[in-house]
Amino acid sequence: MELKLAEKIMKDVEKTTLQLSSYDVKEHHFQANEKVLTKLKTERSLGTLTHNTLNKECQPLQIKYRQSSHEGKICVKTSTDEFRCWITGITLLTPDLLIITDFHNHAVKMVDTSSQTVSDQLQLDDKPWDITRVTSTEIAVTLSYTKKIQLISLSSNKLIKKHNVKVDGICGGISCYQGKLVVSFIVPAKLQILDMNGTILTTIDGKNIFKDPYYITCNRSSIYVSDWEMKTVTRLNWQGDVIGSYSGMSWPRGMSLSGDGTVFVCDKGRNVIEEISGDCSTGKVVLKNLNNPYTVGWCGETKKLYYSCRRVNEKYANFLYLNELS
């Protein structure tokens, strides 16, 4: 796929180069200002540097408060769905394209945010839980009941099942970073870091750390785990050491990382989405008075937050909600 795309780009560049040859190209020269050059020779300093004494104690990392400026919703129920939707996972491929897991309907759905429609739907043999982007054309989905990770590719705007990977427990959350899959397990409570073939690279025993680690997200330096029973978001390094924890939540569920390292977390119990700092020291509610927010996806390019709600009422369950934050 990458080679096909590169070939198209090269042809486009060749075409553009030929078009440029028809333009009247003029040569320009820069003439330096002698007065400025003379001034620079006589000056010995560009300015002075001053400093302020700060408190020696380590200050907590603060996050910038974001305000909601636009809201909307996208209907994700399709004609082939037998049950009301329950969106348990969200991942973005591009600002205009996101992929969601519909647990009740055994489906993975591709949502076009520009047309606000479900553009494709892939039925699975098991109920999918969480989802993560692997590459621009590949995603991975956890199948909790059958203890598998299903790899899915995107080709010609169609979702296609690839191979699956067996795991050794009831898997929940999944996140991918630089070709490594980080997976949380409910029974027994633990984390595992796998390669794309399913080989276990690291196992992190959840004893005394987790009870119900349903969701997970990661970046270069940290792995974040939301645990609804412990009411915490726990931060670990890639060696499995706990390096931070954010408490005071009621029922933390799905999470999404922003480009600046903060974490958006759905708190289903308080009906809010909270943004916590990367070191888990501080937090701020960015959306409130929601209807059981369950999972969330952040698009840094458009500053939009996508989230789902878990309600028996189809008025709320069958929609993907979006808010533009400033």
N, C-alpha and C positions, 0 to 999 in steps of 0.2 A: 504493500500500500504506500509506504514511504517513497519507494523508488518510482512508482507511478506518479505520485504527486510531484516529485523532484523533476521528472521528465517534462511534465506540463509547465512547471515554473520556468525551466530552461527555454522552452519554446516561446513562452510569453516574453522573456527577456530578449531573445533574439529578434522577435518581432518589434519590440520597443526600440532596440538599437538601430534597426533599419529605418524606422520612422524618424529617429533623431538625425539621421544623415541628411534628411531633406531640409533641415532648418538652417537658417543663416547664423552661423556661430561667429561671435565676435570675441576678440582677445582683449582682456582688460589687464591693466597694470596698477599697482598700488604705489602712490607717492606719499612717503612719510612726512608728517608735519615737523619741520625742523625746530620750531619753538618747543614742542613737546619733548623731542629728543634732548634738547639742551637742558630743559628743566629736569629731566630724569637723571642726567649726568651730575647735576649739582646737588640734588637731594640725596640724603643719606638714610632716610627712613620713610616708610609708607604710613606709619602711625604707631601707636603704643598699645600694649596689651595690659589690661587690668583684670583683677580677679576678686571674687567675693568668697568669703569663708562660709562653707555649708556645714550643716549639722553633721557630725561624724557618724551618727546612726544611719543605717541603711534605710532609705526612703522607699516605701512601696511604689511599685509601678502603677501609675494612674492611666486610665483610659479616657479617651475623648468621648464626650456624650454625643450620641447620634440622635437626631430627631426624624420622625416619620413625616414625609411630605406628600406621599401618594400611596394609595392602596387599591387593590383589585383582587380578582380571583379568576381561576381558570377551571372549567369543568373537565374532570379527568375520567368520568364514567363513560364507557363505550357501549355500543349495542350488543357486544358479545359478553359483557359482564353479567354474571348470574347474581352476584350479591352487591351490597353497598361497598364502596371502596374503603380500604384502610391503608393509607399511605404510610409505610414504615421506614422508607429510605429515600433519600434525594441526593443526586450528584449532578454536577454541571459539566458538560463537555465543552460548550461555548456559551456566550451570553444569550444566544437564541435557542439553545438546545439543552434540555436537561432530561435525565432518566430517573424514573421513580419505580419503587417496588410497591405493588398492590397485594398485600398479604391475603385478603379474603378471596380475591379472584385468581390467585396463583399466577400472577402476571407481572411482567416488566414492561413499562410503557415509556415511549419516547414522546416528550412534550415539546412542541414548537412554541416558544414564548412569543414570537412575533405575530403568529396567526392565532395564538391561544387555543391550540387544538392538540389532541393526541394524534400524532402522525404515524405511529406504528405501535404494535402490541405483540409481545411474545409470551405465549403460554408455557408454563413450566409444570413439571410433574409434582413439585412440592411447593409449599407456601414460602415465598422469598421474604427475608427479613431486612437486612441492611445491604447497602450497595456502595461501591467506591469506583472512582475512575482509575484505570491502570495506565492507559495511553489515550491519545485523542480518538482512537477507534476501538478501544477495548475497555470493558468494565468487568467487575467481579461481584457476585451476589452470594450471600450466605443462605443456605437452605438448612434451617435448624433441625427439622425433624429427621431428615435423612443424613445429617452430619456430613454435608458436602459444601464445597464452594464451586459455584457454576461460573465459568468464564463465558462471556458473551461479546461478540464483535459487532461492529457497525459497518455495513457495506451497502452502498447505494441507498442510503436512508432506510435500511432495513436492519432489524436486530436478528442476529443469527447465533444459535447455540454452538459453542465450541466444546472442549473437553471439560470435565469437572475434576475436582480434587477432593479426595476423602480426608476427613479430619477425625480426631479421636474424642469428640465430645459434642454437646449441643452448643453450636456456635451462634453468636449474636451479632455484635458489631464488627465492622471490617473497615480498614483504611489502608491505602497503599502509598508508599513513599519510596521512590527510586528503585522500583522493581521488587520491593519487599512488602508482603502482606502482613498487617498486624491484625489479629483476630482475637475477640473476647469470647469467652466460653461461660455459659450459665451453669452447666453441670458437667464437671466440677468447675467452680469459679477460678478462672486463670486467664492468662494472656499467652498467645504464641506468636512468634515472628517466623513466617514461612517464606520460602522462595516461590517462584511462580509454578514450580512443579509440585509443590506441596511438601517439600522437605523441611522439617522443623529445624530452624536455626537457633532459636532461643525459646525456652518455656519459663514463664514468670508465675510462680505459685501464688494464687490469690488469697491464701490463708492469712488472716489478720489484716488483709488489705481490701478485699472485695467481698460482696455477698451476692449482688445481682448486677454485674457489669454489662448492661444491655447495649451500650453504644460506646464507640471509640473513634478518635481522630488523632492524627499525628502530623508532625513536621520534622525538620532537620534535627531539632534539639529535644523534642518532647513528645510524649504519648499521653493523651488525655482520655480518661475513662469516666463515664457517668454511671453512678450506682444509685438506683432509685430507693433501695432499702436503707442504705447508709446515708442517703440524702446528700451526697457529695459529688464533686468533680475532682478526681485525683490526677495529679501530674506525675509522670515517671520519666526517667531518662531511658535511653535505649538499652541500658544494662539491667533495667528492672528496679532501680532504686526510686523510692518515693521522694520527690523533690518539691512537692507543693500540694495543697488541698484547699478547695473552696467549699465551705459548708453553709448551712442556713437555708438550703433549698428544700422544697417540699417533695417533689417527685421529678428529678432531672431525667430527661430522656435524650432525644436526638441532639447532635452537636454539629457545628461547622466552624472551620477556622477561617479567619480573615487574613488578608495579605500582611497586615502589620502584627500578626501573632496573637490577636485577641480571639476569644472563643465565644460563639453564640450558642446558648443552651436553652432548650425548651424546658420550662418548669410546668409540667402538666397540672400539678397540684395547686399552684397559685395563678394559673392561667396567664402566664407571662413568658416572654423570651428575654433572657438576661445576657448581657455581654460582660464577660469577665476577662481580666488582664491575663497575659500569657504566663505570669508567675503565680496565678491563682490567689493573689493577695487582695484584689478589689473587684467589685462588680457593680453593674448599673442596669436597671430594667430599661429596655429600649422599646418594647411593645407590651401593652397590658390589656386587660379585659378581653382576652381571647377565649376561644371555646375549646379547651383541652388541647393546647398545642402539643404535637407529638414528635415531629422531626423537622429539620431545618436545613436549608442550603443557602450559602451566601455567594453572590456574584460581585466581586470587587470592581469589575469594569463598569457595571451599571449601577452599583450601590444598591442593589435590590436583595431583599431577604425573602426567600420562598419558604413556606412552612405548611404543614398539614395539621388537621384537627381530628381527634378521635371522638366521634359522637355517634350515638345510635341513630340520631336524626340525619337522614340523607341530605338535608338542607346544608349541613356542614361537612359531612364525611366525604362527599363526592367532589370536593373542590380542593384545588391547590391555591393557597393565598400568597399574595406578594405585597410587600411594602418597600417603598424607596426611602432609604435613610440618607440623611445629609450630615 
